[in-house]
């Protein structure tokens, strides 16, 4: 096995009972110890970086070692044999084999402190998260606990697939796989939103790190890199063979995959994020032109899986993507780097992004100016790194202008911003579209708009069915968005998708806010609300 510290300074390699410590994953070893038994769990905790071992025989105990010499500085006797269930910061979560008894152990300096906790119900799984938090999969509920106070913080509402399943954490996300499935579900912890990815070959293992937004999927066909923030898939070229131990080494924004073969003294490394990371990815709908060796290999994996029995592969792939196809997913990755720097308060330049993507299409559709486009880029970058709401002052500092930050620009006029308590963020309808997901409150009918009509008009029903009205309006307008949810949300989504909104039942009140140049057709007869009755007739 290979394990690395949170700061990337240390990597440990275990072969049988021998454990060696490498500085930044580079030989020669700076320290080596021999374990007393084969049945031992090893964990790296911190910062500062420390190594711990959990032994079960002959007497249950937890031992703390300090680098660089791996000196054993503390030992904690355990009442019963336990195994390592999760790590968060300097704390380890230990569980008995039946998972009925849980103990949180804190490593501090040269000492260890233990505290028992009782979640109250049977535990299916335990996942260590960031910020000293632990996720417990309890009977019919998911709870996040604070490992410092050993008390529950909140209850998550995630629609996880049914057991059996494997669950783990990446930076700000949960990942879930099922045995024999080529599907990976990514859940963003900030809002619980799921993202489905189809790899094309059954996922056998997942290599993750608490400080990394990238996970590496181990399949029988090779290694696949999945970026949880950018939602991009790429095949990873690495000297990996089946059964080889793997781990991530995170050094700031540069993340590498480490692996070591039998008989080798130093692990190989393959960049997976930051400098030297792969850029070839699979688009949502592969084009006729090759986009790189990595994309070709991943496409071949998907085709092989489909030939092996897979209408299911095609169905899942279709469920993953909305009707609006994403031609290039790599455009989000420069935004990730920018968003991370901006969220830390560092000086960062808004990147230049190509136009062959969701953002370029939206910018063109709305006719945004250069300053509005920069503001949209900056706010979306902060959103995908988990900082959706940022102070007005910080936005103005990043953009070098106060107009959009104060709600006096185009984004506010288009109802794309939410401003509250001195903070500004993009509305969910905007981030949904840029994420490449389907709208929530509308159903789009028809092709590209032929005659966009800003403003609101009234359309007489005259006893016609909804289908007949939809067909008539789609013939005249080209593309319509039938509102099936909240009117204000539907109106905004229709504007963003370049369609005229259609309300088959008159809303009680005029939708607000009203996006600039938005069009709404209200189907109504007698007895409509006063504001609808006052509208001009559709012609």
HELIX and SHEET records of a PDB file:
HELIX    1   1 UNK A  293  UNK A  307  1                                  15    
HELIX    2   2 UNK A  311  UNK A  320  1                                  10    
HELIX    3   3 UNK A  331  UNK A  343  1                                  13    
HELIX    4   4 UNK A  358  UNK A  366  1                                   9    
HELIX    5   5 UNK A  370  UNK A  384  1                                  15    
HELIX    6   6 UNK A  392  UNK A  399  1                                   8    
HELIX    7   7 UNK A  410  UNK A  413  1                                   4    
HELIX    8   8 UNK A  428  UNK A  435  1                                   8    
HELIX    9   9 UNK A  466  UNK A  477  1                                  12    
HELIX   10  10 UNK A  487  UNK A  496  1                                  10    
HELIX   11  11 UNK A  530  UNK A  533  1                                   4    
SHEET    1   A 4 UNK A   2  UNK A   4  0                                        
SHEET    2   A 4 UNK A  10  UNK A  15 -1                                        
SHEET    3   A 4 UNK A  18  UNK A  23 -1                                        
SHEET    4   A 4 UNK A  26  UNK A  34 -1                                        
SHEET    1   B 4 UNK A  40  UNK A  45  0                                        
SHEET    2   B 4 UNK A  50  UNK A  55 -1                                        
SHEET    3   B 4 UNK A  61  UNK A  66 -1                                        
SHEET    4   B 4 UNK A  71  UNK A  77 -1                                        
SHEET    1   C 4 UNK A  83  UNK A  88  0                                        
SHEET    2   C 4 UNK A  91  UNK A  95 -1                                        
SHEET    3   C 4 UNK A 102  UNK A 108 -1                                        
SHEET    4   C 4 UNK A 111  UNK A 117 -1                                        
SHEET    1   D 4 UNK A 123  UNK A 128  0                                        
SHEET    2   D 4 UNK A 133  UNK A 138 -1                                        
SHEET    3   D 4 UNK A 141  UNK A 146 -1                                        
SHEET    4   D 4 UNK A 151  UNK A 156 -1                                        
SHEET    1   E 4 UNK A 166  UNK A 170  0                                        
SHEET    2   E 4 UNK A 173  UNK A 177 -1                                        
SHEET    3   E 4 UNK A 183  UNK A 188 -1                                        
SHEET    4   E 4 UNK A 193  UNK A 198 -1                                        
SHEET    1   F 4 UNK A 203  UNK A 207  0                                        
SHEET    2   F 4 UNK A 214  UNK A 219 -1                                        
SHEET    3   F 4 UNK A 222  UNK A 227 -1                                        
SHEET    4   F 4 UNK A 232  UNK A 236 -1                                        
SHEET    1   G 3 UNK A 245  UNK A 251  0                                        
SHEET    2   G 3 UNK A 254  UNK A 260 -1                                        
SHEET    3   G 3 UNK A 268  UNK A 273 -1                                        
SHEET    1   H 3 UNK A 390  UNK A 391  0                                        
SHEET    2   H 3 UNK A 423  UNK A 426 -1                                        
SHEET    3   H 3 UNK A 417  UNK A 420 -1                                        
SHEET    1   I 6 UNK A 442  UNK A 446  0                                        
SHEET    2   I 6 UNK A 479  UNK A 483 -1                                        
SHEET    3   I 6 UNK A 500  UNK A 503  1                                        
SHEET    4   I 6 UNK A 519  UNK A 524  1                                        
SHEET    5   I 6 UNK A 455  UNK A 460  1                                        
SHEET    6   I 6 UNK A 536  UNK A 537  1                                        
END                                                                             
